Amino acid sequence: MSSKDQRTAYRIYLYLAALFITSLVVSNLIFQKFFYWKPFGDVTLFGAPLFEISVGILPYPITFLITDLISEIYGQKKANRVVTAGIFASFFSMGIVLLANYVPAIPGSPVDDALFSRVFALSPIAVLASMIAYLFAQYVDIAIYHFWKRLTDGKYLWLRNNFSTFSSQIIDTTTVVGLLCVFGVLPWSMFSGLVISGVIFKIIIAFLDTPLLYFFVYLFRRRFNLKRNEEIALDF
């Protein structure tokens, strides 16, 4: 690969990493708003609405699409580096939120201390829960993805994309909702509904993002003249 192609591949990697980190941080900041997603009408399970979902789930599937794309094109190590950077960014953003919450608002501030605390006060607890779940889910996703990639010799992209995402999303959703209930952020009565709703939602998204993964992988292979199972080796 020429030095020009190396630079282009590196810039694209940075943009993908930026999208990944932004999606992750935003999902942690907006998680306290819930909406009712009802593709099949009003459904309840164990007495809880089945399709009550946090808006924080909306950008989260993007992170798994990006890690699968980076895994396919740049390799396992580069995908793991993005995950680690995402962890750092999340904790750093929560540090800023805590500092902002500590600083008293002036009398004429459009957002007073009470409103700011109501929106952001639980974020550090949520991030702790999310990061524990995230660590398990993202590293599991990448490991399973590359397991299937090696096993199939780079064939059946849809198989490794969906198998890795399904497994990691079940781990992520169950762990994060469970920890939020343990920490008292959410009542246990919402546990079953949120877990099942989150898993179903994420599985549907995983199916929908498979064509996108195929499309982006095709563009990468065409642009950089990559063979099946060939990865771009960045010099860092």
Rosetta constraint file for C-alpha pairs under 8 A:
AtomPair CA 1 CA 5 HARMONIC 6.19 0.50
AtomPair CA 1 CA 6 HARMONIC 6.63 0.50
AtomPair CA 1 CA 224 HARMONIC 7.77 0.50
AtomPair CA 2 CA 6 HARMONIC 6.25 0.50
AtomPair CA 3 CA 7 HARMONIC 6.25 0.50
AtomPair CA 4 CA 8 HARMONIC 6.29 0.50
AtomPair CA 5 CA 9 HARMONIC 6.00 0.50
AtomPair CA 5 CA 224 HARMONIC 7.13 0.50
AtomPair CA 6 CA 10 HARMONIC 6.08 0.50
AtomPair CA 6 CA 234 HARMONIC 6.87 0.50
AtomPair CA 7 CA 11 HARMONIC 6.22 0.50
AtomPair CA 8 CA 12 HARMONIC 6.28 0.50
AtomPair CA 9 CA 13 HARMONIC 6.19 0.50
AtomPair CA 9 CA 232 HARMONIC 7.72 0.50
AtomPair CA 9 CA 234 HARMONIC 7.79 0.50
AtomPair CA 10 CA 14 HARMONIC 6.33 0.50
AtomPair CA 10 CA 234 HARMONIC 6.83 0.50
AtomPair CA 11 CA 15 HARMONIC 6.33 0.50
AtomPair CA 12 CA 16 HARMONIC 6.18 0.50
AtomPair CA 13 CA 17 HARMONIC 6.11 0.50
AtomPair CA 13 CA 70 HARMONIC 7.58 0.50
AtomPair CA 14 CA 18 HARMONIC 6.10 0.50
AtomPair CA 15 CA 19 HARMONIC 6.25 0.50
AtomPair CA 16 CA 20 HARMONIC 6.14 0.50
AtomPair CA 16 CA 66 HARMONIC 6.62 0.50
AtomPair CA 16 CA 70 HARMONIC 7.96 0.50
AtomPair CA 17 CA 21 HARMONIC 6.14 0.50
AtomPair CA 17 CA 66 HARMONIC 7.97 0.50
AtomPair CA 17 CA 82 HARMONIC 5.89 0.50
AtomPair CA 18 CA 22 HARMONIC 6.03 0.50
AtomPair CA 19 CA 23 HARMONIC 6.08 0.50
AtomPair CA 19 CA 63 HARMONIC 7.93 0.50
AtomPair CA 20 CA 24 HARMONIC 6.25 0.50
AtomPair CA 20 CA 62 HARMONIC 7.04 0.50
AtomPair CA 20 CA 63 HARMONIC 5.08 0.50
AtomPair CA 20 CA 66 HARMONIC 6.49 0.50
AtomPair CA 20 CA 67 HARMONIC 7.97 0.50
AtomPair CA 20 CA 82 HARMONIC 7.70 0.50
AtomPair CA 20 CA 86 HARMONIC 7.35 0.50
AtomPair CA 21 CA 25 HARMONIC 6.11 0.50
AtomPair CA 21 CA 63 HARMONIC 7.91 0.50
AtomPair CA 21 CA 82 HARMONIC 7.88 0.50
AtomPair CA 21 CA 85 HARMONIC 7.42 0.50
AtomPair CA 21 CA 86 HARMONIC 5.00 0.50
AtomPair CA 21 CA 89 HARMONIC 6.89 0.50
AtomPair CA 22 CA 26 HARMONIC 5.99 0.50
AtomPair CA 23 CA 27 HARMONIC 6.10 0.50
AtomPair CA 23 CA 59 HARMONIC 5.21 0.50
AtomPair CA 23 CA 60 HARMONIC 6.22 0.50
AtomPair CA 23 CA 62 HARMONIC 6.88 0.50
AtomPair CA 23 CA 63 HARMONIC 6.59 0.50
AtomPair CA 24 CA 28 HARMONIC 6.54 0.50
AtomPair CA 24 CA 59 HARMONIC 7.18 0.50
AtomPair CA 24 CA 60 HARMONIC 6.25 0.50
AtomPair CA 24 CA 63 HARMONIC 6.85 0.50
AtomPair CA 24 CA 86 HARMONIC 6.87 0.50
AtomPair CA 24 CA 90 HARMONIC 7.31 0.50
AtomPair CA 25 CA 29 HARMONIC 6.43 0.50
AtomPair CA 25 CA 86 HARMONIC 7.76 0.50
AtomPair CA 25 CA 89 HARMONIC 7.07 0.50
AtomPair CA 25 CA 90 HARMONIC 5.37 0.50
AtomPair CA 25 CA 93 HARMONIC 7.27 0.50
AtomPair CA 26 CA 30 HARMONIC 6.26 0.50
AtomPair CA 26 CA 56 HARMONIC 7.39 0.50
AtomPair CA 26 CA 59 HARMONIC 7.50 0.50
AtomPair CA 27 CA 31 HARMONIC 5.98 0.50
AtomPair CA 27 CA 55 HARMONIC 7.50 0.50
AtomPair CA 27 CA 56 HARMONIC 4.12 0.50
AtomPair CA 27 CA 57 HARMONIC 6.50 0.50
AtomPair CA 27 CA 58 HARMONIC 7.37 0.50
AtomPair CA 27 CA 59 HARMONIC 6.05 0.50
AtomPair CA 27 CA 60 HARMONIC 6.33 0.50
AtomPair CA 28 CA 56 HARMONIC 6.36 0.50
AtomPair CA 28 CA 90 HARMONIC 7.72 0.50
AtomPair CA 28 CA 123 HARMONIC 6.96 0.50
AtomPair CA 28 CA 126 HARMONIC 7.05 0.50
AtomPair CA 28 CA 127 HARMONIC 6.04 0.50
AtomPair CA 28 CA 130 HARMONIC 7.47 0.50
AtomPair CA 29 CA 56 HARMONIC 7.57 0.50
AtomPair CA 29 CA 120 HARMONIC 7.33 0.50
AtomPair CA 29 CA 123 HARMONIC 6.48 0.50
AtomPair CA 30 CA 55 HARMONIC 6.54 0.50
AtomPair CA 30 CA 56 HARMONIC 5.44 0.50
AtomPair CA 31 CA 54 HARMONIC 5.54 0.50
AtomPair CA 31 CA 55 HARMONIC 5.72 0.50
AtomPair CA 31 CA 56 HARMONIC 4.16 0.50
AtomPair CA 31 CA 57 HARMONIC 7.50 0.50
AtomPair CA 32 CA 54 HARMONIC 6.64 0.50
AtomPair CA 32 CA 55 HARMONIC 7.60 0.50
AtomPair CA 32 CA 56 HARMONIC 7.62 0.50
AtomPair CA 32 CA 119 HARMONIC 7.39 0.50
AtomPair CA 33 CA 54 HARMONIC 5.76 0.50
AtomPair CA 33 CA 55 HARMONIC 5.83 0.50
AtomPair CA 33 CA 56 HARMONIC 7.71 0.50
AtomPair CA 34 CA 52 HARMONIC 6.60 0.50
AtomPair CA 34 CA 53 HARMONIC 5.42 0.50
AtomPair CA 34 CA 54 HARMONIC 4.15 0.50
AtomPair CA 34 CA 55 HARMONIC 5.67 0.50
AtomPair CA 35 CA 52 HARMONIC 5.79 0.50
AtomPair CA 35 CA 53 HARMONIC 5.53 0.50
AtomPair CA 35 CA 54 HARMONIC 6.26 0.50
AtomPair CA 35 CA 55 HARMONIC 6.74 0.50
AtomPair CA 36 CA 51 HARMONIC 5.72 0.50
AtomPair CA 36 CA 52 HARMONIC 4.62 0.50
AtomPair CA 36 CA 53 HARMONIC 6.26 0.50
AtomPair CA 37 CA 51 HARMONIC 5.10 0.50
AtomPair CA 37 CA 52 HARMONIC 6.20 0.50
AtomPair CA 37 CA 53 HARMONIC 6.79 0.50
AtomPair CA 38 CA 42 HARMONIC 6.30 0.50
AtomPair CA 38 CA 43 HARMONIC 7.74 0.50
AtomPair CA 38 CA 51 HARMONIC 5.87 0.50
AtomPair CA 42 CA 49 HARMONIC 7.54 0.50
AtomPair CA 42 CA 50 HARMONIC 7.99 0.50
AtomPair CA 43 CA 49 HARMONIC 6.05 0.50
AtomPair CA 43 CA 50 HARMONIC 5.53 0.50
AtomPair CA 43 CA 51 HARMONIC 7.23 0.50
AtomPair CA 44 CA 48 HARMONIC 5.24 0.50
AtomPair CA 44 CA 49 HARMONIC 4.32 0.50
AtomPair CA 44 CA 50 HARMONIC 4.86 0.50
AtomPair CA 44 CA 193 HARMONIC 7.64 0.50
AtomPair CA 45 CA 49 HARMONIC 6.37 0.50
AtomPair CA 45 CA 50 HARMONIC 5.73 0.50
AtomPair CA 45 CA 192 HARMONIC 7.48 0.50
AtomPair CA 45 CA 193 HARMONIC 6.30 0.50
AtomPair CA 46 CA 192 HARMONIC 7.29 0.50
AtomPair CA 46 CA 193 HARMONIC 7.66 0.50
AtomPair CA 48 CA 189 HARMONIC 6.95 0.50
AtomPair CA 48 CA 190 HARMONIC 6.32 0.50
AtomPair CA 48 CA 192 HARMONIC 7.47 0.50
AtomPair CA 48 CA 193 HARMONIC 5.56 0.50
AtomPair CA 49 CA 193 HARMONIC 5.98 0.50
AtomPair CA 50 CA 193 HARMONIC 4.63 0.50
AtomPair CA 50 CA 194 HARMONIC 6.92 0.50
AtomPair CA 50 CA 196 HARMONIC 7.01 0.50
AtomPair CA 50 CA 197 HARMONIC 5.61 0.50
AtomPair CA 51 CA 193 HARMONIC 6.88 0.50
AtomPair CA 51 CA 194 HARMONIC 7.21 0.50
AtomPair CA 51 CA 197 HARMONIC 5.00 0.50
AtomPair CA 51 CA 198 HARMONIC 7.95 0.50
AtomPair CA 52 CA 193 HARMONIC 7.04 0.50
AtomPair CA 52 CA 194 HARMONIC 6.27 0.50
AtomPair CA 52 CA 197 HARMONIC 6.76 0.50
AtomPair CA 53 CA 57 HARMONIC 7.25 0.50
AtomPair CA 53 CA 194 HARMONIC 6.30 0.50
AtomPair CA 53 CA 197 HARMONIC 6.69 0.50
AtomPair CA 53 CA 198 HARMONIC 6.58 0.50
AtomPair CA 54 CA 58 HARMONIC 7.95 0.50
AtomPair CA 56 CA 60 HARMONIC 6.93 0.50
AtomPair CA 57 CA 61 HARMONIC 7.23 0.50
AtomPair CA 57 CA 198 HARMONIC 7.61 0.50
AtomPair CA 59 CA 63 HARMONIC 7.41 0.50
AtomPair CA 60 CA 64 HARMONIC 7.32 0.50
AtomPair CA 61 CA 65 HARMONIC 6.48 0.50
AtomPair CA 61 CA 202 HARMONIC 6.72 0.50
AtomPair CA 61 CA 205 HARMONIC 6.91 0.50
AtomPair CA 61 CA 206 HARMONIC 7.48 0.50
AtomPair CA 62 CA 66 HARMONIC 6.17 0.50
AtomPair CA 63 CA 67 HARMONIC 6.20 0.50
AtomPair CA 64 CA 68 HARMONIC 6.09 0.50
AtomPair CA 64 CA 138 HARMONIC 7.41 0.50
AtomPair CA 64 CA 141 HARMONIC 7.77 0.50
AtomPair CA 64 CA 165 HARMONIC 6.87 0.50
AtomPair CA 65 CA 69 HARMONIC 6.18 0.50
AtomPair CA 65 CA 209 HARMONIC 6.92 0.50
AtomPair CA 65 CA 213 HARMONIC 6.99 0.50
AtomPair CA 66 CA 70 HARMONIC 6.06 0.50
AtomPair CA 67 CA 71 HARMONIC 5.87 0.50
AtomPair CA 67 CA 79 HARMONIC 5.63 0.50
AtomPair CA 67 CA 82 HARMONIC 7.84 0.50
AtomPair CA 67 CA 83 HARMONIC 7.98 0.50
AtomPair CA 67 CA 142 HARMONIC 7.14 0.50
AtomPair CA 68 CA 72 HARMONIC 6.10 0.50
AtomPair CA 68 CA 79 HARMONIC 7.91 0.50
AtomPair CA 68 CA 142 HARMONIC 7.05 0.50
AtomPair CA 68 CA 145 HARMONIC 7.27 0.50
AtomPair CA 68 CA 161 HARMONIC 6.65 0.50
AtomPair CA 68 CA 213 HARMONIC 7.88 0.50
AtomPair CA 69 CA 73 HARMONIC 6.17 0.50
AtomPair CA 69 CA 213 HARMONIC 6.52 0.50
AtomPair CA 69 CA 216 HARMONIC 7.61 0.50
AtomPair CA 69 CA 217 HARMONIC 6.98 0.50
AtomPair CA 70 CA 74 HARMONIC 5.15 0.50
AtomPair CA 70 CA 75 HARMONIC 6.47 0.50
AtomPair CA 70 CA 76 HARMONIC 7.84 0.50
AtomPair CA 70 CA 78 HARMONIC 6.98 0.50
AtomPair CA 70 CA 79 HARMONIC 5.57 0.50
AtomPair CA 71 CA 75 HARMONIC 4.46 0.50
AtomPair CA 71 CA 76 HARMONIC 5.13 0.50
AtomPair CA 71 CA 78 HARMONIC 7.18 0.50
AtomPair CA 71 CA 79 HARMONIC 5.44 0.50
AtomPair CA 71 CA 142 HARMONIC 6.94 0.50
AtomPair CA 71 CA 145 HARMONIC 7.72 0.50
AtomPair CA 71 CA 146 HARMONIC 7.51 0.50
AtomPair CA 72 CA 217 HARMONIC 7.57 0.50
AtomPair CA 72 CA 229 HARMONIC 7.71 0.50
AtomPair CA 72 CA 231 HARMONIC 6.95 0.50
AtomPair CA 73 CA 217 HARMONIC 7.24 0.50
AtomPair CA 73 CA 220 HARMONIC 7.44 0.50
AtomPair CA 73 CA 230 HARMONIC 7.42 0.50
AtomPair CA 73 CA 231 HARMONIC 4.92 0.50
AtomPair CA 73 CA 232 HARMONIC 5.99 0.50
AtomPair CA 74 CA 78 HARMONIC 6.06 0.50
AtomPair CA 74 CA 79 HARMONIC 7.38 0.50
AtomPair CA 74 CA 231 HARMONIC 5.23 0.50
AtomPair CA 74 CA 232 HARMONIC 4.99 0.50
AtomPair CA 74 CA 233 HARMONIC 6.46 0.50
AtomPair CA 74 CA 234 HARMONIC 7.58 0.50
AtomPair CA 75 CA 79 HARMONIC 6.52 0.50
AtomPair CA 75 CA 231 HARMONIC 6.11 0.50
AtomPair CA 75 CA 232 HARMONIC 7.50 0.50
AtomPair CA 75 CA 233 HARMONIC 7.95 0.50
AtomPair CA 76 CA 80 HARMONIC 6.22 0.50
AtomPair CA 76 CA 142 HARMONIC 6.73 0.50
AtomPair CA 76 CA 143 HARMONIC 7.79 0.50
AtomPair CA 76 CA 146 HARMONIC 7.07 0.50
AtomPair CA 77 CA 81 HARMONIC 6.25 0.50
AtomPair CA 78 CA 82 HARMONIC 6.50 0.50
AtomPair CA 79 CA 83 HARMONIC 6.48 0.50
AtomPair CA 79 CA 142 HARMONIC 7.24 0.50
AtomPair CA 80 CA 84 HARMONIC 6.25 0.50
AtomPair CA 80 CA 139 HARMONIC 7.01 0.50
AtomPair CA 80 CA 142 HARMONIC 7.49 0.50
AtomPair CA 81 CA 85 HARMONIC 6.17 0.50
AtomPair CA 82 CA 86 HARMONIC 6.14 0.50
AtomPair CA 83 CA 87 HARMONIC 6.46 0.50
AtomPair CA 83 CA 138 HARMONIC 6.97 0.50
AtomPair CA 83 CA 139 HARMONIC 7.81 0.50
AtomPair CA 84 CA 88 HARMONIC 6.50 0.50
AtomPair CA 85 CA 89 HARMONIC 6.16 0.50
AtomPair CA 86 CA 90 HARMONIC 6.13 0.50
AtomPair CA 87 CA 91 HARMONIC 6.41 0.50
AtomPair CA 87 CA 131 HARMONIC 6.84 0.50
AtomPair CA 88 CA 92 HARMONIC 6.08 0.50
AtomPair CA 89 CA 93 HARMONIC 6.03 0.50
AtomPair CA 90 CA 94 HARMONIC 6.28 0.50
AtomPair CA 90 CA 127 HARMONIC 7.31 0.50
AtomPair CA 91 CA 95 HARMONIC 6.25 0.50
AtomPair CA 91 CA 127 HARMONIC 7.52 0.50
AtomPair CA 92 CA 96 HARMONIC 6.53 0.50
AtomPair CA 93 CA 97 HARMONIC 6.34 0.50
AtomPair CA 94 CA 98 HARMONIC 6.11 0.50
AtomPair CA 94 CA 123 HARMONIC 7.15 0.50
AtomPair CA 94 CA 124 HARMONIC 5.98 0.50
AtomPair CA 94 CA 127 HARMONIC 7.62 0.50
AtomPair CA 95 CA 99 HARMONIC 6.25 0.50
AtomPair CA 96 CA 100 HARMONIC 6.10 0.50
AtomPair CA 97 CA 101 HARMONIC 6.05 0.50
AtomPair CA 97 CA 120 HARMONIC 7.15 0.50
AtomPair CA 98 CA 102 HARMONIC 6.21 0.50
AtomPair CA 98 CA 121 HARMONIC 7.78 0.50
AtomPair CA 98 CA 124 HARMONIC 7.77 0.50
AtomPair CA 99 CA 103 HARMONIC 6.42 0.50
AtomPair CA 101 CA 113 HARMONIC 7.22 0.50
AtomPair CA 101 CA 116 HARMONIC 6.87 0.50
AtomPair CA 101 CA 117 HARMONIC 6.35 0.50
AtomPair CA 101 CA 120 HARMONIC 7.74 0.50
AtomPair CA 101 CA 121 HARMONIC 7.39 0.50
AtomPair CA 104 CA 113 HARMONIC 6.51 0.50
AtomPair CA 105 CA 109 HARMONIC 6.13 0.50
AtomPair CA 105 CA 111 HARMONIC 7.71 0.50
AtomPair CA 105 CA 112 HARMONIC 5.71 0.50
AtomPair CA 105 CA 113 HARMONIC 5.78 0.50
AtomPair CA 106 CA 112 HARMONIC 7.65 0.50
AtomPair CA 107 CA 112 HARMONIC 7.67 0.50
AtomPair CA 111 CA 115 HARMONIC 6.20 0.50
AtomPair CA 111 CA 116 HARMONIC 6.32 0.50
AtomPair CA 112 CA 116 HARMONIC 6.20 0.50
AtomPair CA 113 CA 117 HARMONIC 6.00 0.50
AtomPair CA 114 CA 118 HARMONIC 6.06 0.50
AtomPair CA 115 CA 119 HARMONIC 6.33 0.50
AtomPair CA 116 CA 120 HARMONIC 6.00 0.50
AtomPair CA 116 CA 121 HARMONIC 7.48 0.50
AtomPair CA 117 CA 121 HARMONIC 4.53 0.50
AtomPair CA 117 CA 122 HARMONIC 7.96 0.50
AtomPair CA 118 CA 122 HARMONIC 7.77 0.50
AtomPair CA 122 CA 126 HARMONIC 6.25 0.50
AtomPair CA 122 CA 185 HARMONIC 7.29 0.50
AtomPair CA 123 CA 127 HARMONIC 5.90 0.50
AtomPair CA 124 CA 128 HARMONIC 6.17 0.50
AtomPair CA 125 CA 129 HARMONIC 6.34 0.50
AtomPair CA 125 CA 180 HARMONIC 7.75 0.50
AtomPair CA 125 CA 183 HARMONIC 7.42 0.50
AtomPair CA 125 CA 185 HARMONIC 7.93 0.50
AtomPair CA 126 CA 130 HARMONIC 5.85 0.50
AtomPair CA 126 CA 180 HARMONIC 6.54 0.50
AtomPair CA 126 CA 185 HARMONIC 7.72 0.50
AtomPair CA 127 CA 131 HARMONIC 5.71 0.50
AtomPair CA 128 CA 132 HARMONIC 6.29 0.50
AtomPair CA 129 CA 133 HARMONIC 6.33 0.50
AtomPair CA 129 CA 175 HARMONIC 7.73 0.50
AtomPair CA 129 CA 176 HARMONIC 5.39 0.50
AtomPair CA 129 CA 179 HARMONIC 5.50 0.50
AtomPair CA 129 CA 180 HARMONIC 6.32 0.50
AtomPair CA 130 CA 134 HARMONIC 5.69 0.50
AtomPair CA 130 CA 176 HARMONIC 5.32 0.50
AtomPair CA 131 CA 135 HARMONIC 5.88 0.50
AtomPair CA 132 CA 136 HARMONIC 6.62 0.50
AtomPair CA 132 CA 175 HARMONIC 7.78 0.50
AtomPair CA 132 CA 176 HARMONIC 7.52 0.50
AtomPair CA 133 CA 137 HARMONIC 6.03 0.50
AtomPair CA 133 CA 171 HARMONIC 7.10 0.50
AtomPair CA 133 CA 172 HARMONIC 4.89 0.50
AtomPair CA 133 CA 173 HARMONIC 7.55 0.50
AtomPair CA 133 CA 175 HARMONIC 5.25 0.50
AtomPair CA 133 CA 176 HARMONIC 5.33 0.50
AtomPair CA 134 CA 138 HARMONIC 5.75 0.50
AtomPair CA 134 CA 172 HARMONIC 6.07 0.50
AtomPair CA 135 CA 139 HARMONIC 6.13 0.50
AtomPair CA 136 CA 140 HARMONIC 5.92 0.50
AtomPair CA 136 CA 168 HARMONIC 7.62 0.50
AtomPair CA 136 CA 171 HARMONIC 7.17 0.50
AtomPair CA 136 CA 172 HARMONIC 7.05 0.50
AtomPair CA 137 CA 141 HARMONIC 5.92 0.50
AtomPair CA 137 CA 167 HARMONIC 7.98 0.50
AtomPair CA 137 CA 168 HARMONIC 4.42 0.50
AtomPair CA 137 CA 169 HARMONIC 6.49 0.50
AtomPair CA 137 CA 171 HARMONIC 5.80 0.50
AtomPair CA 137 CA 172 HARMONIC 5.11 0.50
AtomPair CA 138 CA 142 HARMONIC 6.25 0.50
AtomPair CA 138 CA 168 HARMONIC 6.60 0.50
AtomPair CA 139 CA 143 HARMONIC 6.04 0.50
AtomPair CA 140 CA 144 HARMONIC 5.97 0.50
AtomPair CA 140 CA 164 HARMONIC 7.47 0.50
AtomPair CA 140 CA 167 HARMONIC 7.78 0.50
AtomPair CA 140 CA 168 HARMONIC 5.90 0.50
AtomPair CA 141 CA 145 HARMONIC 6.00 0.50
AtomPair CA 141 CA 164 HARMONIC 4.78 0.50
AtomPair CA 141 CA 165 HARMONIC 5.92 0.50
AtomPair CA 141 CA 167 HARMONIC 7.09 0.50
AtomPair CA 141 CA 168 HARMONIC 5.13 0.50
AtomPair CA 142 CA 146 HARMONIC 6.27 0.50
AtomPair CA 142 CA 164 HARMONIC 7.16 0.50
AtomPair CA 143 CA 147 HARMONIC 6.11 0.50
AtomPair CA 143 CA 164 HARMONIC 7.97 0.50
AtomPair CA 144 CA 148 HARMONIC 6.29 0.50
AtomPair CA 144 CA 160 HARMONIC 7.37 0.50
AtomPair CA 144 CA 163 HARMONIC 7.54 0.50
AtomPair CA 144 CA 164 HARMONIC 5.16 0.50
AtomPair CA 145 CA 149 HARMONIC 6.16 0.50
AtomPair CA 145 CA 160 HARMONIC 5.08 0.50
AtomPair CA 145 CA 161 HARMONIC 6.49 0.50
AtomPair CA 145 CA 163 HARMONIC 7.52 0.50
AtomPair CA 145 CA 164 HARMONIC 5.19 0.50
AtomPair CA 146 CA 150 HARMONIC 6.03 0.50
AtomPair CA 146 CA 160 HARMONIC 7.68 0.50
AtomPair CA 147 CA 151 HARMONIC 6.11 0.50
AtomPair CA 148 CA 152 HARMONIC 5.94 0.50
AtomPair CA 148 CA 159 HARMONIC 7.64 0.50
AtomPair CA 148 CA 160 HARMONIC 5.37 0.50
AtomPair CA 149 CA 153 HARMONIC 5.80 0.50
AtomPair CA 149 CA 154 HARMONIC 4.90 0.50
AtomPair CA 149 CA 155 HARMONIC 7.03 0.50
AtomPair CA 149 CA 157 HARMONIC 7.79 0.50
AtomPair CA 149 CA 160 HARMONIC 6.48 0.50
AtomPair CA 149 CA 229 HARMONIC 7.92 0.50
AtomPair CA 150 CA 154 HARMONIC 6.45 0.50
AtomPair CA 152 CA 156 HARMONIC 7.00 0.50
AtomPair CA 153 CA 229 HARMONIC 6.86 0.50
AtomPair CA 154 CA 228 HARMONIC 6.14 0.50
AtomPair CA 154 CA 229 HARMONIC 4.64 0.50
AtomPair CA 155 CA 228 HARMONIC 7.69 0.50
AtomPair CA 155 CA 229 HARMONIC 7.86 0.50
AtomPair CA 156 CA 160 HARMONIC 7.00 0.50
AtomPair CA 157 CA 161 HARMONIC 6.12 0.50
AtomPair CA 157 CA 214 HARMONIC 7.49 0.50
AtomPair CA 158 CA 162 HARMONIC 6.05 0.50
AtomPair CA 158 CA 210 HARMONIC 6.29 0.50
AtomPair CA 158 CA 214 HARMONIC 7.99 0.50
AtomPair CA 159 CA 163 HARMONIC 5.92 0.50
AtomPair CA 160 CA 164 HARMONIC 5.77 0.50
AtomPair CA 161 CA 165 HARMONIC 6.15 0.50
AtomPair CA 161 CA 206 HARMONIC 7.96 0.50
AtomPair CA 161 CA 210 HARMONIC 6.98 0.50
AtomPair CA 162 CA 166 HARMONIC 5.84 0.50
AtomPair CA 162 CA 206 HARMONIC 6.27 0.50
AtomPair CA 162 CA 207 HARMONIC 6.98 0.50
AtomPair CA 162 CA 210 HARMONIC 7.52 0.50
AtomPair CA 163 CA 167 HARMONIC 6.23 0.50
AtomPair CA 164 CA 168 HARMONIC 6.14 0.50
AtomPair CA 165 CA 169 HARMONIC 5.81 0.50
AtomPair CA 165 CA 203 HARMONIC 7.75 0.50
AtomPair CA 165 CA 206 HARMONIC 6.65 0.50
AtomPair CA 166 CA 170 HARMONIC 6.28 0.50
AtomPair CA 166 CA 202 HARMONIC 7.84 0.50
AtomPair CA 166 CA 203 HARMONIC 6.13 0.50
AtomPair CA 166 CA 206 HARMONIC 7.48 0.50
AtomPair CA 167 CA 171 HARMONIC 6.47 0.50
AtomPair CA 168 CA 172 HARMONIC 6.00 0.50
AtomPair CA 169 CA 173 HARMONIC 5.91 0.50
AtomPair CA 169 CA 199 HARMONIC 6.49 0.50
AtomPair CA 169 CA 202 HARMONIC 6.73 0.50
AtomPair CA 169 CA 203 HARMONIC 7.78 0.50
AtomPair CA 170 CA 174 HARMONIC 6.04 0.50
AtomPair CA 170 CA 199 HARMONIC 5.83 0.50
AtomPair CA 171 CA 175 HARMONIC 5.98 0.50
AtomPair CA 172 CA 176 HARMONIC 6.01 0.50
AtomPair CA 173 CA 177 HARMONIC 6.03 0.50
AtomPair CA 173 CA 195 HARMONIC 5.79 0.50
AtomPair CA 173 CA 198 HARMONIC 6.30 0.50
AtomPair CA 173 CA 199 HARMONIC 6.53 0.50
AtomPair CA 174 CA 178 HARMONIC 5.91 0.50
AtomPair CA 174 CA 195 HARMONIC 5.67 0.50
AtomPair CA 175 CA 179 HARMONIC 6.08 0.50
AtomPair CA 176 CA 180 HARMONIC 6.15 0.50
AtomPair CA 177 CA 181 HARMONIC 6.24 0.50
AtomPair CA 177 CA 186 HARMONIC 7.95 0.50
AtomPair CA 177 CA 191 HARMONIC 6.40 0.50
AtomPair CA 177 CA 194 HARMONIC 7.17 0.50
AtomPair CA 177 CA 195 HARMONIC 6.67 0.50
AtomPair CA 178 CA 182 HARMONIC 6.21 0.50
AtomPair CA 178 CA 191 HARMONIC 6.82 0.50
AtomPair CA 179 CA 183 HARMONIC 6.08 0.50
AtomPair CA 180 CA 184 HARMONIC 6.19 0.50
AtomPair CA 180 CA 185 HARMONIC 5.16 0.50
AtomPair CA 180 CA 186 HARMONIC 5.68 0.50
AtomPair CA 181 CA 185 HARMONIC 5.84 0.50
AtomPair CA 181 CA 186 HARMONIC 4.74 0.50
AtomPair CA 181 CA 187 HARMONIC 5.64 0.50
AtomPair CA 181 CA 188 HARMONIC 5.58 0.50
AtomPair CA 181 CA 191 HARMONIC 7.22 0.50
AtomPair CA 186 CA 190 HARMONIC 7.06 0.50
AtomPair CA 187 CA 191 HARMONIC 7.30 0.50
AtomPair CA 190 CA 194 HARMONIC 5.92 0.50
AtomPair CA 191 CA 195 HARMONIC 6.05 0.50
AtomPair CA 192 CA 196 HARMONIC 6.10 0.50
AtomPair CA 193 CA 197 HARMONIC 5.81 0.50
AtomPair CA 194 CA 198 HARMONIC 5.75 0.50
AtomPair CA 195 CA 199 HARMONIC 6.08 0.50
AtomPair CA 196 CA 200 HARMONIC 6.06 0.50
AtomPair CA 197 CA 201 HARMONIC 6.01 0.50
AtomPair CA 198 CA 202 HARMONIC 6.03 0.50
AtomPair CA 199 CA 203 HARMONIC 6.02 0.50
AtomPair CA 200 CA 204 HARMONIC 6.21 0.50
AtomPair CA 201 CA 205 HARMONIC 6.27 0.50
AtomPair CA 202 CA 206 HARMONIC 6.01 0.50
AtomPair CA 203 CA 207 HARMONIC 6.34 0.50
AtomPair CA 204 CA 208 HARMONIC 6.31 0.50
AtomPair CA 205 CA 209 HARMONIC 6.03 0.50
AtomPair CA 206 CA 210 HARMONIC 6.40 0.50
AtomPair CA 208 CA 212 HARMONIC 7.68 0.50
AtomPair CA 209 CA 213 HARMONIC 6.24 0.50
AtomPair CA 210 CA 214 HARMONIC 6.31 0.50
AtomPair CA 211 CA 215 HARMONIC 6.12 0.50
AtomPair CA 212 CA 216 HARMONIC 6.17 0.50
AtomPair CA 213 CA 217 HARMONIC 5.99 0.50
AtomPair CA 214 CA 218 HARMONIC 6.03 0.50
AtomPair CA 215 CA 219 HARMONIC 6.33 0.50
AtomPair CA 216 CA 220 HARMONIC 6.22 0.50
AtomPair CA 217 CA 221 HARMONIC 6.11 0.50
AtomPair CA 218 CA 222 HARMONIC 6.05 0.50
AtomPair CA 219 CA 223 HARMONIC 5.96 0.50
AtomPair CA 220 CA 224 HARMONIC 5.97 0.50
AtomPair CA 220 CA 225 HARMONIC 7.82 0.50
AtomPair CA 220 CA 226 HARMONIC 7.54 0.50
AtomPair CA 221 CA 225 HARMONIC 5.18 0.50
AtomPair CA 221 CA 226 HARMONIC 4.49 0.50
AtomPair CA 221 CA 227 HARMONIC 6.89 0.50
AtomPair CA 222 CA 226 HARMONIC 6.82 0.50
AtomPair CA 226 CA 230 HARMONIC 5.78 0.50
AtomPair CA 226 CA 231 HARMONIC 7.25 0.50
